[in-house]
Amino acid sequence: MQQDPNDITRRLFLSRSAAGIGTLALASLLEPSAFADAPKKDDHWRGIVQKLDYKPRIKRVIHLYMAGGPSHLETFDFKPKLREMHGKPMPDSFTKGQQIAQLQGSKLVCFGAQHDFIKAGKNGQEISSIFPQLAKVADELCIVRSMNSDQINHDPAHTLLNTGSPFPGRPSMGSWLLYGLGAVTEDLPGYVVLTSAGRGGQMQPIAARQWSAGFIPGRFQGVHLRSQGEPVLYLDNPEKVERTEERHLLDAIRSLNEDRYQATQDPEILTRIAQYEMAFRMQTSVPGLMDVSKERPETLEMYGAKPGDGSFASNCLLARRLAEKGVRFIQLYHRDWDHHGNLKHDIALKGEEVDRACWALITDLKQRGMLDDTLILWGGEFGRTPMAQGDGRDHHIKGYSIWMAGGGVKGGTTYGSTDDLGYAAAENPFHTHDLHATMLYLFGIEHTKLTYRFQGRDYRLTDVFGNVAKDVIA
């Protein structure tokens, strides 16, 4: 007990005050990372899942996150009956006793689709006219019309979609994947986040905790790369500091951290070591990767991207480049889909911003032979009401639409449906936990087995329920 008492953690005290069988008994109550081996020069994490449960269909996910809640009724779920009833009272049989965000207690009036739909692809998929380019690849899309959520306000709905729980502090789905499967690339993060904003909607904030690692080690959190200016702030060396000097400094810091880890067995020290090393490697890998000006002019034109503009189109091109380099989970947040008013005009603007880039991403990946092992996921945190809120729509969680393309899903198909007015999922309801379970299945993981023990409980991305939607899988 010569050590300073302030340096003794609860875990260190327990490990030194009990021997043999006592320590083994405690091991089941403490997180596994507390007993990890001492850090080695090879910091590359290879994942906790050593044997996959199923044959993997995909290697990576590109999540096109339409933040704010796109209206399914102006995008992928055409309801002729709702258009017929435009301006008439919404039947009480749909809404009585139901949770409604801002329309609670208001007179509820039906609000028909503000844009026409077209039939596209071999199977006549119904797609809004605001997506003329995306309609060209309808045979690649699996449209899910029965998505539903539990959270009717933006922040908890984002948190549920990202982490499987509306409560902050849980690991995000990208973090779960890194923890389970490890990273492929050694000089780039395995989980990257890009953000963009445009015109035509309310600018809802996106908190950085949406890509947090929560209670699992911090090395698994997402890394936000800026698509304008410096990709990562403070990553570059100060002027006149050579790379060899920085390497010497990092080696010294590493040695101190390793000594500290041996004394305390604090797993966050391992995270710190890994993050220092990753930052050092990113100094050379990130700047070239983020410079899309080196792409061919015809590729830039296909996406509608302009180098350095920070647009959704440029981020889609960056997503393809990140995927080529082995990044496992790539998340693109595009904001302003919160249309409480001026819906007809503003959602058309959003369509212009994302339509061409989504088509280009699918087409580009397919041409490069990467679509088969990449899952593209498009959607928001919830949908919008069939009832009018002035000339817009309120938040809605009972039924809305997303789409998937690529890795292992049935293209040219529609899964699930909502009722005649687009109010609630009627056939094959698809909850957020079902989406997570299906995604993990495509990676070859049984969702109930990927767990992390924290505070005496085994947590998982799908919380306490979730089913794989086998009918969407090719």
C-alpha distance (Angstrom), angle and dihedral (degrees) to the residues before:
residue distance angle dihedral
M1 . . .
Q2 3.79 . .
Q3 3.80 89.2 .
D4 3.81 120.9 103.1
P5 3.85 105.2 -96.2
N6 3.80 89.5 -134.4
D7 3.81 88.6 64.0
I8 3.79 95.2 53.7
T9 3.79 113.8 97.4
R10 3.80 123.5 -158.4
R11 3.80 89.3 -107.9
L12 3.82 92.5 50.5
F13 3.81 92.0 48.6
L14 3.79 92.3 50.9
S15 3.79 93.8 46.1
R16 3.83 92.2 51.1
S17 3.78 97.4 41.5
A18 3.81 96.1 52.4
A19 3.78 127.3 50.7
G20 3.76 134.5 -157.5
I21 3.80 112.1 -27.3
G22 3.82 93.4 23.0
T23 3.78 92.2 58.4
L24 3.79 91.7 46.6
A25 3.80 90.9 52.1
L26 3.79 91.3 51.6
A27 3.79 92.1 48.9
S28 3.79 92.0 75.9
L29 3.80 90.5 57.8
L30 3.77 98.2 47.7
E31 3.80 127.5 69.4
P32 3.83 114.5 -90.2
S33 3.81 93.5 -122.4
A34 3.81 90.0 67.0
F35 3.81 88.6 72.2
A36 3.79 97.3 44.0
D37 3.76 119.8 136.5
A38 3.77 118.8 -96.3
P39 3.81 112.7 -83.1
K40 3.77 117.8 -85.8
K41 3.78 130.0 -159.9
D42 3.80 88.4 -100.3
D43 3.82 102.4 72.3
H44 3.81 95.4 170.5
W45 3.81 109.6 131.5
R46 3.81 112.2 -138.7
G47 3.78 99.0 -173.3
I48 3.77 137.4 -99.7
V49 3.83 92.5 -106.2
Q50 3.79 104.3 84.9
K51 3.81 96.4 170.8
L52 3.79 123.0 33.1
D53 3.79 119.2 -131.7
Y54 3.81 95.2 -143.9
K55 3.76 138.8 18.6
P56 3.82 104.7 -81.3
R57 3.79 117.4 -120.4
I58 3.80 98.7 -175.3
K59 3.80 140.7 37.2
R60 3.79 99.7 -165.5
V61 3.81 146.5 11.8
I62 3.79 128.7 -135.5
H63 3.80 106.9 -164.1
L64 3.80 112.9 -161.8
Y65 3.80 97.8 -161.8
M66 3.81 112.9 -162.8
A67 3.80 96.9 -161.8
G68 3.79 117.6 -154.4
G69 3.80 100.5 42.1
P70 3.83 116.9 -79.5
S71 3.79 115.3 -135.2
H72 3.80 108.7 -108.1
L73 3.81 87.3 -159.0
E74 3.83 92.3 65.3
T75 3.80 96.3 37.8
F76 3.83 120.4 34.2
D77 3.83 110.3 -11.1
F78 3.80 113.7 68.2
K79 3.81 114.1 -167.9
P80 3.83 113.9 -170.4
K81 3.81 91.0 -178.6
L82 3.81 91.0 57.0
R83 3.80 90.3 51.4
E84 3.81 89.7 50.8
M85 3.82 89.7 53.2
H86 3.81 95.1 46.2
G87 3.82 109.1 146.0
K88 3.81 94.0 11.7
P89 3.83 124.2 113.2
M90 3.79 115.6 -83.5
P91 3.83 107.9 -113.8
D92 3.81 112.4 -104.0
S93 3.80 89.4 -135.5
F94 3.83 88.6 74.0
T95 3.78 101.0 43.7
K96 3.81 110.0 25.4
G97 3.80 110.1 124.2
Q98 3.81 91.9 -1.4
Q99 3.80 126.6 133.8
I100 3.81 112.8 -107.4
A101 3.79 122.4 175.8
Q102 3.81 111.3 -139.7
L103 3.80 99.7 -10.0
Q104 3.81 94.3 68.4
G105 3.80 108.1 134.1
S106 3.82 93.1 7.8
K107 3.79 127.8 119.7
L108 3.81 104.1 -92.2
V109 3.79 115.5 -138.8
C110 3.82 127.2 -179.6
F111 3.80 114.9 -110.4
G112 3.80 115.1 -161.8
A113 3.82 125.5 -147.2
Q114 3.80 110.9 -69.2
H115 3.80 93.7 -151.9
D116 3.77 133.8 44.5
F117 3.78 124.3 -111.6
I118 3.78 129.9 -134.0
K119 3.79 130.8 -153.4
A120 3.79 110.1 -121.2
G121 3.79 138.2 -179.1
K122 3.79 130.5 14.7
N123 3.80 92.6 -56.8
G124 3.80 97.0 45.1
Q125 3.79 97.4 -113.9
E126 3.81 109.7 -164.6
I127 3.80 109.0 -123.3
S128 3.80 128.9 167.8
S129 3.79 119.2 -102.0
I130 3.83 88.1 -122.1
F131 3.84 86.3 75.5
P132 3.84 104.9 55.4
Q133 3.82 94.2 148.6
L134 3.80 95.3 45.3
A135 3.81 88.6 52.0
K136 3.82 87.5 65.6
V137 3.82 89.8 67.6
A138 3.81 96.1 41.2
D139 3.80 89.4 127.0
E140 3.81 88.5 65.3
L141 3.81 94.7 51.9
C142 3.78 128.0 93.4
I143 3.80 102.5 -164.7
V144 3.80 115.3 -157.6
R145 3.81 111.2 -159.4
S146 3.80 98.8 174.4
M147 3.80 101.3 64.6
N148 3.80 113.7 141.2
S149 3.79 138.1 178.3
D150 3.81 139.2 -165.1
Q151 3.81 98.6 -137.1
I152 3.80 123.3 75.1
N153 3.84 100.0 -174.7
H154 3.78 124.0 73.5
D155 3.79 104.9 -115.9
P156 3.82 99.4 46.3
A157 3.82 89.4 40.5
H158 3.83 90.1 54.3
T159 3.78 89.6 47.3
L160 3.81 92.5 50.2
L161 3.79 92.8 49.3
N162 3.79 92.9 46.8
T163 3.80 101.3 39.9
G164 3.80 108.0 16.3
S165 3.80 91.2 -113.4
P166 3.81 132.9 75.9
F167 3.81 89.8 -140.1
P168 3.83 118.7 90.5
G169 3.79 118.6 -118.3
R170 3.81 102.1 57.0
P171 3.84 122.3 115.9
S172 3.80 116.3 -96.1
M173 3.80 120.1 -118.8
G174 3.81 92.5 -105.9
S175 3.80 89.0 53.1
W176 3.81 91.2 50.4
L177 3.80 89.8 53.1
L178 3.79 93.2 50.0
Y179 3.78 91.3 47.2
G180 3.79 91.4 48.7
L181 3.79 102.9 38.9
G182 3.79 105.7 16.7
A183 3.78 127.5 -136.2
V184 3.79 124.9 -62.6
T185 3.78 97.3 -155.7
E186 3.80 122.2 61.9
D187 3.80 99.5 -165.0
L188 3.81 98.5 46.6
P189 3.81 132.7 50.2
G190 3.79 114.7 -95.7
Y191 3.82 90.4 -134.8
V192 3.81 120.1 46.4
V193 3.82 130.4 178.8
L194 3.81 126.1 -159.6
T195 3.81 124.8 -176.5
S196 3.80 134.6 -160.9
A197 3.79 138.9 167.5
G198 3.77 134.3 -162.8
R199 3.76 141.9 167.8
G200 3.75 134.9 -52.7
G201 3.79 113.2 47.5
Q202 3.78 146.5 48.0
M203 3.82 114.0 -62.7
Q204 3.80 102.7 -123.0
P205 3.84 114.4 -169.6
I206 3.80 120.8 -117.9
A207 3.81 113.4 -146.8
A208 3.81 118.8 -140.0
R209 3.79 89.0 -129.2
Q210 3.82 87.3 74.9
W211 3.82 87.3 80.1
S212 3.80 95.5 34.8
A213 3.81 123.8 129.9
G214 3.80 89.5 -132.6
F215 3.78 111.8 -163.2
I216 3.81 96.6 -12.6
P217 3.84 116.9 88.2
G218 3.79 113.7 -61.6
R219 3.80 93.4 -123.0
F220 3.83 88.0 80.6
Q221 3.81 97.4 59.6
G222 3.78 121.8 112.3
V223 3.79 120.8 -97.3
H224 3.80 116.1 -134.0
L225 3.81 109.5 -140.1
R226 3.80 115.2 -164.3
S227 3.79 113.8 -135.1
Q228 3.81 92.3 -156.3
G229 3.80 124.9 57.3
E230 3.80 117.7 -15.6
P231 3.83 109.0 7.4
V232 3.82 90.7 -142.6
L233 3.79 121.3 19.5
Y234 3.83 116.3 -121.3
L235 3.81 92.4 5.3
D236 3.81 95.1 118.7
N237 3.80 121.9 79.8
P238 3.79 119.1 -104.1
E239 3.78 115.8 -101.2
K240 3.83 114.3 -71.4
V241 3.81 93.4 12.8
E242 3.80 107.7 125.3
R243 3.79 123.3 -145.8
T244 3.82 91.5 -119.3
E245 3.82 90.2 55.8
E246 3.79 90.7 51.0
R247 3.81 90.4 49.7
H248 3.81 90.6 55.0
L249 3.80 90.3 48.8
L250 3.81 92.9 49.5
D251 3.80 91.3 48.7
A252 3.79 89.9 54.2
I253 3.82 92.2 47.8
R254 3.78 90.0 47.4
S255 3.78 91.9 52.9
L256 3.81 90.7 51.9
N257 3.79 91.6 47.7
E258 3.82 91.9 49.5
D259 3.80 90.2 52.4
R260 3.79 89.7 49.0
Y261 3.80 91.5 49.7
Q262 3.81 91.7 52.2
A263 3.79 88.9 53.8
T264 3.82 99.4 44.7
Q265 3.82 106.9 18.9
D266 3.81 87.4 -141.9
P267 3.85 106.9 163.9
E268 3.80 92.1 -152.7
I269 3.80 88.1 70.0
L270 3.80 87.7 63.8
T271 3.81 87.8 52.4
R272 3.80 90.3 52.1
I273 3.81 91.9 51.0
A274 3.80 92.3 48.6
Q275 3.81 92.5 47.9
Y276 3.80 93.5 50.9
E277 3.80 90.0 51.5
M278 3.80 93.0 46.1
A279 3.81 91.6 49.9
F280 3.81 89.8 51.8
R281 3.80 92.0 52.5
M282 3.82 92.2 43.6
Q283 3.81 90.5 60.1
T284 3.79 88.3 76.2
S285 3.81 101.9 27.5
V286 3.82 102.6 47.3
P287 3.83 105.6 52.4
G288 3.80 94.5 55.7
L289 3.78 92.8 42.2
M290 3.81 93.5 52.7
D291 3.81 93.6 49.8
V292 3.81 102.4 93.6
S293 3.82 91.3 172.9
K294 3.80 86.5 90.1
E295 3.81 90.4 65.6
R296 3.79 118.1 102.3
P297 3.83 114.3 -89.7
E298 3.81 90.8 -119.1
T299 3.82 90.1 55.1
L300 3.80 92.0 51.2
E301 3.79 89.3 48.6
M302 3.80 91.9 49.0
Y303 3.81 91.4 56.5
G304 3.79 95.0 35.9
A305 3.81 87.4 -125.6
K306 3.78 128.3 155.5
P307 3.82 117.2 -164.0
G308 3.78 112.5 -104.1
D309 3.81 97.4 4.6
G310 3.81 94.8 116.7
S311 3.81 91.6 -136.6
F312 3.79 128.0 150.6
A313 3.81 87.7 -110.8
S314 3.80 92.1 56.4
N315 3.79 90.5 45.6
C316 3.82 90.3 53.6
L317 3.80 88.8 54.1
L318 3.81 89.6 47.9
A319 3.80 88.7 50.2
R320 3.78 90.2 57.8
R321 3.81 90.4 49.3
L322 3.80 91.6 48.7
A323 3.80 90.4 48.6
E324 3.80 90.2 52.4
K325 3.80 89.3 54.2
G326 3.81 92.7 53.6
V327 3.81 103.5 -100.1
R328 3.81 105.1 159.8
F329 3.82 103.0 -155.8
I330 3.81 122.3 28.9
Q331 3.78 119.6 179.8
L332 3.81 123.3 -168.6
Y333 3.80 115.1 -168.4
H334 3.81 113.9 -161.8
R335 3.80 111.7 -177.8
D336 3.83 137.5 -159.9
W337 3.83 99.8 67.6
D338 3.83 91.7 124.0
H339 3.81 100.9 111.8
H340 3.80 110.1 177.5
G341 3.80 88.9 147.9
N342 3.81 142.9 11.5
L343 3.80 87.7 31.1
K344 3.80 100.2 160.0
H345 3.80 94.3 55.4
D346 3.78 100.2 35.1
I347 3.80 99.2 46.8
A348 3.80 88.3 52.4
L349 3.81 87.9 57.8
K350 3.80 90.2 51.4
G351 3.79 89.4 50.2
E352 3.80 89.9 54.7
E353 3.81 90.6 51.4
V354 3.80 97.8 51.8
D355 3.81 108.0 22.1
R356 3.78 101.2 79.9
A357 3.81 94.5 38.7
C358 3.82 93.1 51.7
W359 3.80 90.7 49.7
A360 3.81 90.4 46.9
L361 3.81 93.6 49.5
I362 3.81 92.7 52.2
T363 3.81 91.9 44.0
D364 3.81 94.3 45.6
L365 3.81 94.3 48.7
K366 3.79 90.7 47.6
Q367 3.81 92.3 50.6
R368 3.80 89.9 51.1
G369 3.80 93.7 48.4
M370 3.81 92.2 -114.3
L371 3.80 102.5 109.4
D372 3.81 93.6 80.8
D373 3.80 92.7 63.7
T374 3.82 98.0 33.4
L375 3.80 123.7 82.3
I376 3.80 113.3 -151.7
L377 3.80 113.3 -162.3
W378 3.85 121.6 -169.6
G379 3.80 125.5 -173.6
G380 3.79 148.9 83.6
E381 3.78 138.6 -107.0
F382 3.84 93.6 -87.9
G383 3.81 141.9 -21.5
R384 3.81 135.7 -110.5
T385 3.81 134.7 -93.3
P386 3.82 123.7 -96.1
M387 3.81 83.8 -135.5
A388 3.78 122.9 85.5
Q389 3.78 124.6 -108.0
G390 3.78 96.1 -168.2
D391 3.81 100.9 -64.4
G392 3.80 93.0 -22.5
R393 3.81 141.1 57.7
D394 3.81 133.8 -105.6
H395 3.82 127.7 -129.7
H396 3.80 114.8 -71.8
I397 3.83 133.3 -171.4
K398 3.82 106.4 169.9
G399 3.79 96.2 84.2
Y400 3.80 136.3 -9.5
S401 3.80 141.9 145.1
I402 3.78 138.8 -97.3
W403 3.79 131.6 161.8
M404 3.77 136.4 -142.8
A405 3.78 130.4 -162.7
G406 3.79 137.6 -178.0
G407 3.78 127.8 11.0
G408 3.75 111.7 69.4
V409 3.82 100.3 -32.1
K410 3.80 125.8 119.7
G411 3.78 108.9 -104.2
G412 3.78 121.1 -149.2
T413 3.80 92.6 29.6
T414 3.80 138.8 112.9
Y415 3.80 120.7 -143.3
G416 3.78 123.2 -160.2
S417 3.78 128.4 -12.3
T418 3.78 143.2 -137.4
D419 3.80 127.0 -128.2
D420 3.82 123.1 -84.0
L421 3.79 92.9 -80.1
G422 3.82 96.9 41.6
Y423 3.79 92.5 -114.7
A424 3.82 105.1 123.8
A425 3.80 138.7 11.5
A426 3.81 106.2 -94.5
E427 3.79 104.9 172.9
N428 3.82 126.7 37.1
P429 3.83 98.6 -8.9
F430 3.81 109.3 -143.8
H431 3.80 113.1 -155.3
T432 3.81 125.9 -166.5
H433 3.83 88.9 -104.8
D434 3.82 89.8 53.4
L435 3.80 89.1 53.9
H436 3.81 91.0 51.5
A437 3.81 92.6 45.9
T438 3.81 90.9 50.1
M439 3.80 93.0 47.9
L440 3.81 92.1 51.0
Y441 3.81 89.7 47.4
L442 3.81 89.8 55.7
F443 3.82 87.6 54.6
G444 3.82 88.8 52.1
I445 3.81 96.2 -104.8
E446 3.81 128.4 129.2
H447 3.79 100.8 -134.8
T448 3.81 95.1 -142.3
K449 3.80 91.3 58.7
L450 3.80 100.2 52.9
T451 3.81 98.6 86.3
Y452 3.79 141.0 146.3
R453 3.80 123.9 -154.1
F454 3.79 112.9 -130.0
Q455 3.80 127.6 164.0
G456 3.78 91.9 -10.7
R457 3.82 97.1 -50.2
D458 3.81 133.2 97.7
Y459 3.80 106.4 -127.2
R460 3.80 126.4 -165.0
L461 3.81 137.7 -179.2
T462 3.82 92.4 -107.3
D463 3.82 92.0 49.7
V464 3.84 105.3 -154.4
F465 3.80 103.9 -22.1
G466 3.77 144.0 24.5
N467 3.81 138.0 133.8
V468 3.78 132.2 -145.6
A469 3.80 109.9 -117.9
K470 3.80 96.7 -135.4
D471 3.82 91.7 179.1
V472 3.82 92.0 69.0
I473 3.81 92.6 52.8
A474 3.78 119.2 94.2
